Amino acid sequence: MTDNTNDTEHKHSAAQDASQAATQTTASQTKREFHRTGRMTLYVRRFFRRPSAVAGLVLLLILIFFALFGSKIGKWDYEELDFMSLGTPPSADHWLGTTAGGSDLYAMIVRGLGRSLSIGILSSLATTAIAAILGTAIAFFEGWFEKVGMWLLDMLLVVPSFLLIAMIVRSSAGTSGWLWLTFGLTAFGWIGYARVLRTLTMSLRELDYVHAAKFMGVNPFRIIVRHLVPNLGSVLIINTVLGVVGAVGSETSLSFLGLGIKAPDTSLGTLLNEGQSVILTAPWVLIFPSIVLILLTFSVQMIGDGLRDAIDPYSRSGGKAE
């Protein structure tokens, strides 16, 4: 009788152990299934789920690679002149033809694309940084500081920035002109952007953690940099990417009118300006730079749309991130 009782207790204990093990296994599986996904990981997954955004990123990387290393495989330097081939069509010696002055168009496009990308990227990054700091600061301090800041922004918006940038670049010479052009685009490009960020910051400044930081005596600049600006990160990323297109477009417009990059340097706008004067006799001088400019603009635009969908929780690219 005692042996039967011990066997029953042993079986009951084994059943309890098995039940506990099964419960622990199920809990472990549930924990692994519902693990927390980081915000940046979620953004990346949603971005790469959109084929057009991936295609834009690949195309932009190809263009950057072309601008960086395209001169290594070319036969000519952008400053070399071939006086035996003036305005000739594409050939084995000059892959994309030559300009009316004998410059190799392939080498000129490589140089021009790199210069336009440099201006666009540097100007967009600097514009975003300035607008983020000043726009949030104007909203954060409130009172008379906000009134004076908004008055200054309104006054700067009516300044003829296009003419002032042209005057700044016109006074420069040589290959340093692109630096002055970048400075001009940055100096006048942050104003409207700062107004937008100031409006967005007006809701952030009322949050509890901002009031708590003020009460604790945290330095205002530290609050702006550590708490306000990071909460505008999604907007800043999108506008930084799209700002590259705007800066390249402004550079192209100025150079096309002869007010931007000057010889011996070159850019896509400079090539378009040269090509429009010989469109009937040497159309390739206009066609090939135009294609490169369209591809650059199109790729950045697709990347911007992909980032917008990845960051926006209500976009069509949402869904389950796996």
HUCORVEN-V486243 format. One record per pair of residues at least 4 apart in sequence whose C-alpha atoms are under 7 Angstrom apart, sorted by the first residue. I is the first residue (numbers start at 1). J is the second residue. If there is no record, write none. Layout:
i	j
I	J
I	J
//
This chain:
i	j
1	5
2	6
3	7
4	8
5	9
6	10
7	11
8	12
9	13
10	14
11	15
12	16
13	17
14	18
15	19
16	20
17	21
18	22
19	23
20	24
21	25
22	26
23	27
24	28
25	29
26	30
27	31
28	32
29	33
30	34
31	35
37	41
37	42
38	42
39	43
40	44
41	45
42	46
42	321
43	47
43	310
43	311
44	48
45	49
45	321
46	50
46	310
46	317
46	318
46	321
47	53
47	306
47	307
47	310
48	53
48	54
50	54
50	306
50	317
51	55
52	56
52	302
53	57
53	302
53	303
53	306
54	58
55	59
56	60
56	299
56	300
56	302
56	303
57	61
57	299
57	303
58	62
59	63
59	299
60	64
60	296
60	299
60	300
61	65
62	66
63	67
64	68
65	69
66	70
66	110
67	110
67	111
67	113
67	114
68	114
70	74
70	110
71	107
71	110
74	107
76	80
76	104
76	107
77	107
78	103
78	104
78	107
78	108
78	111
80	103
81	102
81	103
82	102
82	103
83	102
85	98
85	102
86	98
86	99
86	100
86	101
86	102
87	98
87	99
87	100
87	102
87	282
88	97
88	98
89	96
89	97
89	98
90	94
90	95
90	96
90	97
91	95
91	97
94	98
94	104
95	106
96	105
96	106
97	104
97	105
98	102
98	103
98	104
98	105
99	103
99	104
99	105
99	285
104	108
105	109
106	110
107	111
108	112
109	113
109	268
109	289
110	114
111	115
111	266
111	267
112	116
112	266
112	267
112	268
113	117
113	267
113	268
114	118
115	119
115	267
116	120
116	248
116	267
116	268
117	121
118	122
119	123
119	178
119	182
119	248
120	124
120	244
120	245
120	247
120	248
121	125
121	244
122	126
123	127
123	182
123	185
123	186
123	247
124	128
124	240
124	243
124	244
124	247
125	129
125	240
126	130
126	186
127	131
127	186
127	189
127	190
128	132
128	190
128	236
128	240
129	133
130	134
130	190
131	135
131	190
131	191
131	193
131	194
132	136
132	194
132	197
132	229
133	137
134	138
134	194
135	139
135	194
135	195
135	197
135	198
136	140
136	197
136	198
136	201
136	224
137	141
137	224
138	142
138	145
138	146
138	149
138	198
139	146
139	198
139	201
139	202
140	205
141	145
141	146
142	146
143	147
144	148
145	149
146	150
147	151
148	152
149	153
150	154
151	155
152	156
153	157
153	191
157	191
160	164
161	165
161	188
162	166
163	167
164	168
165	169
165	181
165	184
165	185
166	170
166	259
166	260
167	171
168	172
168	180
168	184
169	177
169	180
169	181
169	259
169	260
170	259
172	176
172	177
173	177
174	262
174	263
174	264
174	265
175	264
175	265
176	180
177	181
177	261
178	182
178	261
179	183
180	184
181	185
181	260
182	186
183	187
184	188
185	189
186	190
190	194
191	195
192	196
193	197
194	198
195	199
196	200
197	201
198	202
201	205
204	228
205	210
206	210
207	211
208	212
209	213
210	214
211	215
212	216
213	217
213	218
214	218
218	222
218	223
219	223
220	224
221	225
222	226
223	227
223	228
224	228
224	229
225	229
226	230
227	231
228	232
229	233
232	236
233	237
234	238
234	311
235	239
236	240
237	241
238	242
238	304
238	307
238	308
239	243
240	244
241	300
241	304
242	246
242	300
242	301
242	304
243	247
244	248
245	249
245	297
245	300
246	250
247	251
248	252
249	253
250	254
251	255
251	260
251	269
252	256
252	268
252	269
253	257
253	269
254	258
254	259
254	260
255	259
255	260
255	261
255	269
255	270
256	269
256	270
256	272
256	273
257	273
261	265
261	266
261	267
261	270
262	266
266	270
267	271
268	272
268	289
269	273
270	274
271	275
271	289
272	276
272	286
272	289
275	279
275	283
275	285
275	286
276	286
278	282
278	283
279	283
279	286
283	287
284	288
286	290
287	291
288	292
289	293
290	294
291	295
292	296
293	297
294	298
295	299
296	300
297	301
298	302
299	303
300	304
301	305
302	306
303	307
304	308
305	309
306	310
307	311
308	312
309	315
309	316
309	317
310	317
313	318
314	318
//
